[in-house]
Amino acid sequence: MSKQWADSKDGAFKRQVSAFKEIISPEHPVYKPAAGRYWLYVSLACPWAHRTLITRVLKGLTSVIGVSVVHWHLDEKGWRLAPAAEAAASIDKKEFYTPSGGITTSSNDASGPVGNISNDSSRLNIDSTFDPINGFNRLSELYYKSEPNYNARFTVPVLWDTETNTIVNNESASIIRTFDSGVFDEFIPTAERDQILKLVPKSLEAEIDEFNAWVYDNVNNGVYKAGFAENPSVYEKEVTNVFAHLDKIEKILKDKYEDLTEEFSGDTEKILSHFFTIGDQLTEADVRLYTTIIRFDPVYVQHFKCNFTTIRDGYPKIHLWLRNLYWNYPAFRETTNFEHIKLHYTRSHTRINPLSITPLGPKPDIRPL
């Protein structure tokens, strides 16, 4: 179930379609908004799960929706949680809501993973957290509890309903739209509601959707199509396509930066406060692109052979955009864990990296702004 690519006669990567796609709304017959009712299961390594973590923080939902983090190592049985079922029975699950933001686990050493960290390591709240809702040790248990005959991969993220004990949604794009929809706003402290940013404002929705569509196919998923290709010609086609679209993004951001420089007479602080992919505010488009670009230099360059150049050396405006989000917006920095990212890819994909040796570079993981 942990296989990363579908069977394909041409050696091309085929991504699995998500199985659970319910929404949460006051009109839904079952899944209605409530504080403390829904729980998010994520991997800090996975870019799709990372989207939901960032959005959860940006939308002020850290005290409304709790989080459990799976272990960075994906083995033959799929994702696993910390083996702490006995503790789960006694812990106050509110401890896992982390109202101050971010995530419940943090091991963000800028030097990257060092030493002989075992794939079976169980550093609680560093490698993974446990499941205080069900006491499960495996993500697969959530899937089988929801659908006993489930027969596909056990993917993250998972949005779980604690009342019906079932998966509501396991599609990241749908989950972040639900978070942004406003259905949980009433549970956010009144003083904070006016500060919550709408990530998909109506005036920009069509432009965001168009941007997301080609970025997803050619960049977000494009690095996987290159990295998991099992045919040289497929790889060469896909990696060339990835960089063609990075060139396109670089041009968009370069033009945006030049316009802002003129508008704000070179005031760097004002420029960066408006320096985003779509419009002049932070949007869902930035969130979805960020989770791929932050992994590009540490992982995709070497592990997925996306090595025409690095972001830091070949794309100055993407690099500036990336560092601006990471250093100036805590929701991005607090949910980015380079140790999980590096260890997961290099030690879980043994077909790509049989010796499971984790490169220590690049150094630093991300450069200062």
PyMOL commands that set and color helices and strands:
alter all, ss='L'
color gray80, all
select helices_A, chain A and resi 47-58+85-88+93-97+139-146+172-180+185-187+190-193+202-220+222-227+232-263+268-273+284-303+311-314+316-328+330-333+338-348
alter helices_A, ss='H'
color red, helices_A
select strands_A, chain A and resi 38-42+66-69+158-161+166-169
alter strands_A, ss='S'
color yellow, strands_A
deselect
rebuild
show_as cartoon
